[in-house]
Amino acid sequence: QVHIVESGGGLVHSGGSLRLSCETSPLDFNYYNLAWYRQTPVHERELVAHINSGGQIDYGADVWGRFTASRDNVANTMYLQMDRLKPEDSAVYYCYVRYFREGSEVYWGQGTQVTVSS
């Protein structure tokens, strides 16, 4: 069973920063694809950043240049450094974890709330 614990969300002013963490359980963490998604009541779940098992990182267009994703394969943790936050970044942010092999089960975190005031 894969356990996921997300943290780091909160309330910040526009232009501020937050760092999200996604702590996971697999001892073979380096073989997992990882991603951050976000969702609001009026917007469907949107890709924020994706890190594959080889370390390649891709970002959603709305956050490119402002957010930085990373992974620590020793700590089994994925991070999302969010800088120059905007009110439209407000959302519940979810951690996505999936073993790299095609057809593997997807695991989701419970989400952490990010609220950016104007």
N, CA, C and O of each residue as an XYZ file, in Angstrom:
472
protein
N       0.835     -1.174      0.000
C       0.000      0.000      0.000
C       0.882      1.240      0.000
O       1.875      1.312      0.724
N       0.506      2.216     -0.822
C       1.234      3.469     -0.905
C       0.525      4.502     -0.036
O      -0.660      4.776     -0.225
N       1.253      5.067      0.907
C       0.719      6.110      1.774
C       1.254      7.457      1.317
O       2.426      7.586      0.966
N       0.386      8.452      1.324
C       0.727      9.787      0.853
C       0.307     10.795      1.905
O      -0.830     10.773      2.377
N       1.214     11.671      2.269
C       0.934     12.745      3.212
C       1.375     14.054      2.582
O       2.557     14.248      2.301
N       0.421     14.953      2.361
C       0.699     16.258      1.781
C       0.683     17.321      2.874
O      -0.068     17.223      3.844
N       1.511     18.322      2.704
C       1.570     19.407      3.667
C       2.102     20.658      2.984
O       2.587     20.602      1.854
N       2.007     21.777      3.672
C       2.585     23.019      3.195
C       1.594     24.039      2.684
O       1.969     25.186      2.440
N       0.338     23.656      2.515
C      -0.656     24.610      2.064
C      -0.946     25.649      3.130
O      -0.579     25.490      4.294
N      -1.608     26.712      2.712
C      -1.939     27.768      3.641
C      -2.462     28.985      2.936
O      -2.818     28.934      1.758
N      -2.508     30.084      3.661
C      -3.002     31.361      3.162
C      -1.840     32.332      3.026
O      -1.107     32.577      3.985
N      -1.677     32.883      1.827
C      -0.624     33.858      1.572
C      -1.186     35.005      0.744
O      -2.244     34.882      0.127
N      -0.466     36.119      0.738
C      -0.823     37.250     -0.098
C      -0.276     37.067     -1.505
O       0.695     36.343     -1.724
N      -0.913     37.730     -2.443
C      -0.437     37.720     -3.811
C       1.040     38.120     -3.859
O       1.457     39.083     -3.215
N       1.815     37.367     -4.627
C       3.241     37.599     -4.716
C       4.072     36.804     -3.731
O       5.299     36.782     -3.828
N       3.424     36.159     -2.791
C       4.122     35.376     -1.791
C       4.506     34.001     -2.287
O       4.327     33.673     -3.460
N       5.040     33.193     -1.372
C       5.547     31.868     -1.710
C       5.066     30.827     -0.716
O       4.815     31.130      0.451
N       4.942     29.603     -1.190
C       4.677     28.444     -0.362
C       5.478     27.276     -0.905
O       5.815     27.242     -2.088
N       5.784     26.316     -0.037
C       6.435     25.089     -0.462
C       5.597     23.908     -0.004
O       5.412     23.692      1.194
N       5.090     23.143     -0.968
C       4.307     21.962     -0.676
C       5.208     20.729     -0.639
O       6.197     20.641     -1.366
N       4.844     19.786      0.221
C       5.562     18.525      0.319
C       4.591     17.371      0.154
O       3.455     17.431      0.624
N       5.038     16.329     -0.509
C       4.277     15.100     -0.654
C       5.184     13.961     -0.211
O       6.083     13.548     -0.942
N       4.940     13.462      0.986
C       5.720     12.368      1.535
C       5.030     11.045      1.215
O       3.838     10.886      1.481
N       5.768     10.100      0.647
C       5.207      8.827      0.229
C       5.971      7.675      0.853
O       7.026      7.876      1.455
N       5.433      6.456      0.710
C       5.953      5.301      1.432
C       6.862      4.353      0.655
O       7.669      3.679      1.295
N       6.795      4.244     -0.690
C       7.524      3.170     -1.362
C       9.032      3.239     -1.162
O       9.638      4.303     -1.287
N       9.633      2.083     -0.848
C      11.081      2.019     -0.745
C      11.746      2.114     -2.111
O      12.904      2.519     -2.212
N      11.008      1.738     -3.175
C      11.500      1.891     -4.538
C      10.930      3.168     -5.152
O      10.539      3.178     -6.320
N      10.884      4.221     -4.381
C      10.303      5.497     -4.767
C      10.842      6.006     -6.102
O      10.119      6.653     -6.859
N      12.118      5.715     -6.392
C      12.734      6.204     -7.614
C      12.113      5.625     -8.875
O      12.364      6.142     -9.964
N      11.311      4.567     -8.768
C      10.646      3.968     -9.922
C       9.242      4.525    -10.148
O       8.519      4.030    -11.012
N       8.855      5.522     -9.402
C       7.508      6.069     -9.487
C       7.482      7.391    -10.235
O       8.363      8.235    -10.078
N       6.446      7.547    -11.053
C       6.134      8.840    -11.631
C       5.335      9.647    -10.611
O       4.502      9.104     -9.886
N       5.601     10.948    -10.566
C       4.995     11.830     -9.579
C       4.413     13.052    -10.267
O       4.875     13.449    -11.337
N       3.408     13.642     -9.660
C       2.841     14.860    -10.212
C       2.083     15.628     -9.148
O       1.631     15.074     -8.146
N       1.961     16.914     -9.397
C       1.061     17.781     -8.646
C      -0.081     18.200     -9.568
O       0.147     18.606    -10.708
N      -1.296     18.099     -9.072
C      -2.485     18.596     -9.742
C      -3.189     19.570     -8.808
O      -2.953     19.569     -7.600
N      -4.050     20.393     -9.375
C      -4.866     21.275     -8.549
C      -6.290     21.317     -9.086
O      -6.535     21.067    -10.267
N      -7.226     21.640     -8.194
C      -8.636     21.618     -8.548
C      -9.398     22.612     -7.690
O      -9.115     22.775     -6.503
N     -10.377     23.278     -8.310
C     -11.288     24.171     -7.613
C     -12.712     23.750     -7.949
O     -12.919     22.934     -8.848
N     -13.714     24.305     -7.226
C     -15.096     23.963     -7.561
C     -15.514     24.367     -8.965
O     -16.490     23.825     -9.485
N     -14.806     25.307     -9.602
C     -15.178     25.790    -10.924
C     -14.166     25.424    -12.002
O     -14.357     25.780    -13.165
N     -13.092     24.719    -11.641
C     -12.113     24.280    -12.621
C     -11.799     22.808    -12.402
O     -11.570     22.373    -11.273
N     -11.791     22.052    -13.479
C     -11.468     20.636    -13.380
C     -10.012     20.457    -12.972
O      -9.202     21.377    -13.085
N      -9.700     19.272    -12.502
C      -8.347     19.001    -12.040
C      -7.340     19.267    -13.153
O      -7.491     18.789    -14.277
N      -6.316     20.033    -12.817
C      -5.348     20.552    -13.773
C      -3.939     20.128    -13.381
O      -3.568     20.186    -12.209
N      -3.164     19.706    -14.361
C      -1.769     19.358    -14.110
C      -0.971     20.606    -13.767
O      -1.036     21.612    -14.473
N      -0.224     20.531    -12.686
C       0.664     21.608    -12.268
C       2.104     21.283    -12.631
O       2.791     22.099    -13.245
N       2.558     20.110    -12.258
C       3.920     19.679    -12.550
C       3.984     18.161    -12.534
O       3.281     17.513    -11.758
N       4.826     17.594    -13.389
C       4.994     16.152    -13.469
C       6.471     15.825    -13.449
O       7.259     16.454    -14.155
N       6.851     14.847    -12.645
C       8.224     14.357    -12.592
C       8.184     12.856    -12.836
O       7.614     12.118    -12.033
N       8.781     12.391    -13.931
C       8.771     10.961    -14.182
C       9.890     10.269    -13.413
O      10.699     10.920    -12.751
N       9.925      8.941    -13.509
C      10.888      8.161    -12.742
C      12.326      8.437    -13.157
O      13.256      8.138    -12.408
N      12.514      9.005    -14.344
C      13.841      9.381    -14.785
C      14.249     10.784    -14.391
O      15.366     11.209    -14.685
N      13.361     11.513    -13.731
C      13.672     12.849    -13.267
C      13.277     13.967    -14.207
O      13.520     15.136    -13.904
N      12.673     13.642    -15.342
C      12.217     14.681    -16.259
C      11.033     15.431    -15.668
O      10.109     14.817    -15.135
N      11.056     16.752    -15.761
C      10.029     17.589    -15.153
C       9.319     18.403    -16.230
O       9.959     19.016    -17.085
N       7.999     18.400    -16.177
C       7.169     19.201    -17.062
C       6.193     19.994    -16.214
O       5.769     19.541    -15.151
N       5.836     21.189    -16.690
C       4.951     22.081    -15.951
C       3.746     22.469    -16.777
O       3.813     22.540    -18.004
N       2.641     22.719    -16.091
C       1.500     23.299    -16.749
C       1.797     24.726    -17.181
O       2.585     25.426    -16.544
N       1.161     25.151    -18.266
C       1.455     26.459    -18.833
C       1.185     27.597    -17.853
O       1.898     28.601    -17.873
N       0.186     27.466    -17.008
C      -0.188     28.553    -16.115
C       0.815     28.783    -14.992
O       0.815     29.852    -14.381
N       1.668     27.806    -14.708
C       2.602     27.935    -13.593
C       4.056     27.961    -14.038
O       4.949     28.168    -13.216
N       4.302     27.756    -15.311
C       5.670     27.693    -15.807
C       6.414     28.989    -15.486
O       5.914     30.086    -15.732
N       7.606     28.840    -14.937
C       8.420     29.976    -14.584
C       8.214     30.474    -13.172
O       9.026     31.252    -12.672
N       7.149     30.047    -12.517
C       6.859     30.472    -11.147
C       6.966     29.335    -10.141
O       7.336     29.558     -8.988
N       6.645     28.112    -10.571
C       6.681     26.952     -9.685
C       7.856     26.055    -10.057
O       8.233     25.957    -11.224
N       8.426     25.407     -9.054
C       9.526     24.485     -9.266
C       9.251     23.189     -8.517
O       9.112     23.188     -7.294
N       9.174     22.086     -9.257
C       8.971     20.775     -8.657
C      10.309     20.060     -8.515
O      11.229     20.276     -9.304
N      10.404     19.216     -7.509
C      11.611     18.437     -7.297
C      11.245     17.153     -6.566
O      10.154     17.032     -6.008
N      12.171     16.196     -6.575
C      11.955     14.952     -5.844
C      13.216     14.558     -5.118
O      14.325     14.767     -5.611
N      13.041     13.988     -3.943
C      14.130     13.485     -3.121
C      13.913     11.988     -2.989
O      13.027     11.552     -2.254
N      14.713     11.195     -3.694
C      14.515      9.753     -3.723
C      15.027      9.051     -2.466
O      14.790      7.856     -2.289
N      15.715      9.766     -1.603
C      16.120      9.221     -0.319
C      15.015      9.422      0.710
O      14.719      8.522      1.496
N      14.408     10.606      0.702
C      13.331     10.919      1.628
C      11.962     10.497      1.123
O      10.972     10.670      1.834
N      11.874      9.949     -0.079
C      10.590      9.549     -0.676
C       9.609     10.717     -0.698
O       8.437     10.559     -0.353
N      10.086     11.871     -1.099
C       9.294     13.087     -1.009
C       9.388     13.889     -2.297
O      10.463     14.031     -2.879
N       8.244     14.412     -2.735
C       8.185     15.352     -3.837
C       7.826     16.721     -3.270
O       7.030     16.829     -2.337
N       8.414     17.754     -3.838
C       8.181     19.117     -3.383
C       7.642     19.974     -4.525
O       7.842     19.671     -5.701
N       6.964     21.034     -4.154
C       6.547     22.047     -5.108
C       6.805     23.408     -4.484
O       6.082     23.834     -3.583
N       7.835     24.087     -4.966
C       8.116     25.443     -4.547
C       7.296     26.388     -5.408
O       7.458     26.415     -6.628
N       6.425     27.159     -4.790
C       5.524     28.063     -5.490
C       5.915     29.498     -5.153
O       5.839     29.922     -4.000
N       6.328     30.228     -6.166
C       6.743     31.616     -6.005
C       5.845     32.527     -6.833
O       5.196     32.089     -7.783
N       5.821     33.797     -6.457
C       5.014     34.801     -7.159
C       3.579     34.319     -7.326
O       3.009     34.356     -8.417
N       3.024     33.872     -6.224
C       1.679     33.315     -6.243
C       0.640     34.368     -6.622
O       0.768     35.542     -6.276
N      -0.374     33.929     -7.329
C      -1.472     34.766     -7.779
C      -2.783     34.238     -7.207
O      -2.874     33.053     -6.885
N      -3.802     35.089     -7.074
C      -5.094     34.602     -6.583
C      -5.637     33.427     -7.389
O      -6.282     32.542     -6.827
N      -5.389     33.404     -8.688
C      -5.872     32.310     -9.512
C      -5.151     30.991     -9.250
O      -5.563     29.953     -9.766
N      -4.080     31.016     -8.457
C      -3.424     29.782     -8.032
C      -4.161     29.111     -6.875
O      -3.855     27.971     -6.526
N      -5.121     29.805     -6.283
C      -5.866     29.237     -5.171
C      -6.588     27.976     -5.616
O      -7.324     27.992     -6.604
N      -6.383     26.897     -4.898
C      -6.956     25.612     -5.258
C      -6.569     24.587     -4.205
O      -5.740     24.853     -3.334
N      -7.176     23.422     -4.296
C      -6.692     22.270     -3.549
C      -5.649     21.580     -4.411
O      -5.918     21.234     -5.561
N      -4.472     21.381     -3.863
C      -3.371     20.763     -4.588
C      -3.244     19.306     -4.170
O      -3.198     18.989     -2.982
N      -3.186     18.420     -5.167
C      -3.166     16.983     -4.934
C      -1.864     16.368     -5.425
O      -1.335     16.746     -6.471
N      -1.367     15.430     -4.664
C      -0.195     14.655     -5.037
C      -0.623     13.386     -5.770
O      -1.553     12.700     -5.347
N       0.054     13.084     -6.862
C      -0.210     11.928     -7.727
C       1.033     11.050     -7.732
O       2.146     11.529     -7.947
N       0.828      9.755     -7.493
C       1.944      8.805     -7.425
C       1.565      7.559     -8.202
O       0.497      6.989     -7.979
N       2.438      7.128     -9.120
C       2.164      5.925     -9.909
C       3.465      5.236    -10.296
O       4.393      5.880    -10.786
N       3.532      3.922    -10.075
C       4.673      3.138    -10.515
C       4.833      3.296    -12.022
O       3.844      3.387    -12.749
N       6.060      3.328    -12.483
C       6.323      3.738    -13.860
C       5.770      2.778    -14.912
O       5.554      3.193    -16.051
N       5.535      1.517    -14.574
C       5.073      0.551    -15.558
C       3.654      0.873    -16.013
O       2.800      1.246    -15.208
N       3.413      0.723    -17.315
C       2.117      1.001    -17.902
C       1.026      0.189    -17.211
O       1.195     -1.006    -16.968
N      -0.091      0.840    -16.896
C      -1.212      0.172    -16.275
C      -1.156      0.105    -14.762
O      -2.063     -0.450    -14.141
N      -0.120      0.654    -14.154
C      -0.012      0.628    -12.705
C      -1.079      1.503    -12.061
O      -1.558      2.461    -12.668
N      -1.444      1.170    -10.836
C      -2.472      1.905    -10.117
C      -1.997      3.305     -9.757
O      -0.839      3.509     -9.392
N      -2.908      4.264     -9.864
C      -2.628      5.640     -9.482
C      -3.049      5.859     -8.033
O      -4.121      5.426     -7.610
N      -2.196      6.531     -7.288
C      -2.490      6.882     -5.905
C      -2.571      8.397     -5.791
O      -1.742      9.121     -6.342
N      -3.582      8.864     -5.068
C      -3.785     10.297     -4.853
C      -3.704     10.638     -3.377
O      -4.149      9.872     -2.522
N      -3.135     11.789     -3.093
C      -3.176     12.309     -1.747
C      -4.528     12.920     -1.445
O      -5.394     13.001     -2.316
N      -4.703     13.351     -0.202
C      -5.984     13.920      0.221
C      -6.143     15.371     -0.198
O      -7.248     15.913     -0.146
N      -5.069     16.000     -0.607
C      -5.091     17.385     -1.029
C      -4.728     18.335      0.086
O      -4.984     18.065      1.260
N      -4.130     19.448     -0.287
C      -3.816     20.508      0.660
C      -4.258     21.839      0.062
O      -3.991     22.122     -1.106
N      -4.929     22.646      0.860
C      -5.533     23.888      0.377
C      -4.507     25.003      0.290
O      -3.766     25.262      1.238
N      -4.473     25.655     -0.858
C      -3.667     26.851     -1.062
C      -4.614     28.003     -1.372
O      -5.413     27.921     -2.304
N      -4.525     29.066     -0.598
C      -5.361     30.242     -0.809
C      -4.469     31.467     -0.918
O      -3.668     31.749     -0.027
N      -4.615     32.192     -2.020
C      -3.819     33.380     -2.278
C      -4.764     34.575     -2.306
O      -5.652     34.647     -3.156
N      -4.579     35.496     -1.395
C      -5.422     36.677     -1.322
C      -4.866     37.774     -2.210
O      -3.660     37.854     -2.442
N      -5.771     38.628     -2.709
C      -5.362     39.714     -3.574
C      -5.040     40.974     -2.797
O      -4.677     41.989     -3.391
